[in-house]
Amino acid sequence: MRYLVRDRLLGFGDDYWIEDDHGNEVFFVDGKAMRLRDTFELKDTQGRVLIDIHQKMLALRDTMIIERDGSPLATIKRKRLSLLRNHYRVCLVDGTELDVSGKILDREFAIDYDNELLAQISRRWLHLRETYGVDVVRDDADPALLIAVAVCVIHLSEKERGED
C-alpha cells in the first residue's frame, strides 16, 4: 500500500491529510503548535488519535517517542556511528529493533526489520512536486507506525542540519 505525504510534514501547527495511492484521505496530521517540545498526533478519518509523537525532553541525542493509547510504542534516535548515510534505530517496547537508512533529507530511504524491507520511502514514483511516497511492502506491517517512523526520522534529520 502506498501513501502520499506532502513535504514539510512536520510544519507544526499545520494540519493536513495523508492520502492513499487512490487519493483517499487516510490519516490526518494534527500538528501541535506552541509546545515546549515537537509534538503531533496521527489521526484516522473519524478523528481518533492513532499515534502520538513527541520529542523526548531530556536526552543526550535528539530522540522522538511514539505512543499508542497513552503507552510508549517506540523510541527513535540516530545511530552513533553512521558517517556515510543517515541511519536511525527504532526500538519498539517489545524489544524489536527497526533500522532506517538512506538519504533521509532527499526522502529516499528504507525501514527494515532483520534485513527484511518493511517500507520504502521515495519521491521517485511521483510526479507531484513536494510529495513523497511511503510504500508499505508487507501486508502484516502497521502502516500508521511506519508513517510515524518516517516522519520522525525526517524531523530528526532536519533538526540535526538546522533546517527546523
C-alpha positions as CSV (number, residue, x, y, z in Angstrom):
1,M,0.0,0.0,0.0
2,R,1.4,3.4,-0.9
3,Y,0.6,6.6,1.0
4,L,1.3,10.1,-0.3
5,V,2.7,12.7,2.0
6,R,3.2,16.3,1.2
7,D,6.7,17.6,2.0
8,R,7.4,19.6,5.1
9,L,5.3,17.1,7.0
10,L,6.3,18.5,10.4
11,G,5.3,22.1,9.9
12,F,4.0,22.1,13.5
13,G,0.7,23.9,13.8
14,D,-0.2,22.9,10.3
15,D,-2.9,20.3,9.8
16,Y,-3.1,18.2,6.6
17,W,-4.2,14.8,5.2
18,I,-2.1,11.8,4.1
19,E,-3.7,10.1,1.2
20,D,-3.5,6.5,-0.2
21,D,-2.5,5.9,-3.8
22,H,-6.1,6.3,-4.9
23,G,-6.3,9.9,-3.5
24,N,-8.5,8.9,-0.5
25,E,-7.7,10.6,2.8
26,V,-6.4,8.0,5.2
27,F,-4.5,9.8,8.0
28,F,-4.8,13.3,9.4
29,V,-1.8,15.0,10.9
30,D,-2.7,17.4,13.7
31,G,0.4,19.5,14.5
32,K,0.5,20.9,18.0
33,A,2.0,24.4,17.9
34,M,3.2,26.5,20.9
35,R,4.6,23.5,22.8
36,L,8.0,23.2,24.5
37,R,8.7,20.0,22.5
38,D,7.9,19.0,19.0
39,T,4.5,17.2,19.1
40,F,1.8,16.0,16.8
41,E,-1.0,13.4,16.5
42,L,-1.7,11.0,13.7
43,K,-5.5,10.5,13.4
44,D,-7.8,8.3,11.4
45,T,-10.6,9.7,9.2
46,Q,-13.0,9.7,12.1
47,G,-10.6,11.9,14.2
48,R,-9.5,9.1,16.6
49,V,-5.8,9.5,17.7
50,L,-3.9,6.5,16.4
51,I,-0.4,7.7,17.4
52,D,1.1,10.4,19.5
53,I,4.6,11.6,18.6
54,H,6.7,13.9,20.7
55,Q,10.3,14.8,21.3
56,K,12.0,13.5,24.4
57,M,12.8,16.5,26.5
58,L,16.0,15.3,28.4
59,A,18.2,13.2,26.2
60,L,21.8,13.3,25.1
61,R,20.9,12.8,21.5
62,D,17.7,14.1,19.9
63,T,15.1,11.4,20.4
64,M,11.4,11.0,19.3
65,I,8.9,9.0,21.3
66,I,5.9,7.3,19.6
67,E,3.0,6.4,21.8
68,R,-0.3,4.5,21.1
69,D,-3.2,4.7,23.6
70,G,-1.1,6.6,26.1
71,S,1.6,3.8,26.2
72,P,5.1,4.0,24.7
73,L,5.4,2.1,21.4
74,A,8.8,3.1,20.1
75,T,11.8,5.3,20.6
76,I,13.8,6.7,17.6
77,K,17.3,8.1,17.6
78,R,20.2,8.4,15.2
79,K,22.7,5.6,15.3
80,R,26.0,6.7,16.9
81,L,28.4,5.7,14.0
82,S,26.7,6.4,10.7
83,L,29.1,8.6,8.7
84,L,28.2,8.0,5.1
85,R,24.4,7.6,5.2
86,N,21.7,8.5,7.6
87,H,21.0,5.6,10.0
88,Y,18.4,5.6,12.7
89,R,17.4,3.0,15.2
90,V,13.8,2.4,16.1
91,C,13.4,0.5,19.4
92,L,10.0,-0.9,19.9
93,V,8.8,-1.6,23.5
94,D,8.7,-5.4,22.8
95,G,12.5,-5.3,22.1
96,T,12.2,-5.4,18.4
97,E,14.5,-3.0,16.5
98,L,13.9,-1.5,13.1
99,D,16.7,0.0,11.0
100,V,16.1,3.2,9.0
101,S,18.7,4.1,6.4
102,G,19.2,6.0,3.2
103,K,19.1,9.7,2.2
104,I,16.6,10.9,4.7
105,L,16.6,14.6,3.6
106,D,16.1,13.5,0.0
107,R,13.2,11.4,1.0
108,E,14.9,8.2,-0.3
109,F,15.2,5.7,2.5
110,A,14.0,2.3,3.8
111,I,12.6,0.9,7.0
112,D,13.9,-2.7,7.6
113,Y,13.4,-5.3,10.3
114,D,16.1,-8.0,10.5
115,N,17.3,-7.2,6.9
116,E,13.7,-7.5,5.5
117,L,12.2,-4.4,3.9
118,L,9.0,-3.2,5.6
119,A,8.6,0.2,3.9
120,Q,10.3,2.2,1.2
121,I,10.1,6.0,1.3
122,S,10.7,7.7,-2.1
123,R,10.0,10.6,-4.3
124,R,11.0,8.6,-7.4
125,W,7.5,7.3,-8.2
126,L,5.8,10.6,-8.0
127,H,5.3,13.4,-10.4
128,L,3.7,15.7,-7.9
129,R,6.1,18.3,-6.6
130,E,6.9,18.4,-2.9
131,T,5.3,14.9,-2.3
132,Y,6.9,11.6,-1.3
133,G,5.5,8.2,-1.0
134,V,5.6,5.7,1.8
135,D,5.3,2.3,0.2
136,V,4.4,-0.3,2.9
137,V,5.5,-3.6,1.3
138,R,4.4,-6.1,3.9
139,D,0.7,-6.9,4.5
140,D,1.2,-7.6,8.2
141,A,3.0,-4.3,8.8
142,D,1.4,-1.4,10.8
143,P,1.1,1.5,8.3
144,A,0.5,4.1,10.9
145,L,3.6,3.1,12.8
146,L,5.7,3.1,9.6
147,I,4.4,6.5,8.6
148,A,5.2,7.8,12.1
149,V,8.7,6.4,11.9
150,A,9.3,8.1,8.5
151,V,8.0,11.4,9.9
152,C,10.2,11.1,13.0
153,V,13.5,10.4,11.1
154,I,12.8,13.2,8.6
155,H,12.2,15.6,11.5
156,L,15.3,14.5,13.4
157,S,17.5,14.7,10.3
158,E,16.2,18.2,9.6
159,K,16.8,19.3,13.2
160,E,20.3,17.9,13.0
161,R,21.1,20.0,9.9
162,G,19.5,23.1,11.5
163,E,16.6,23.3,9.0
164,D,13.9,23.2,11.5
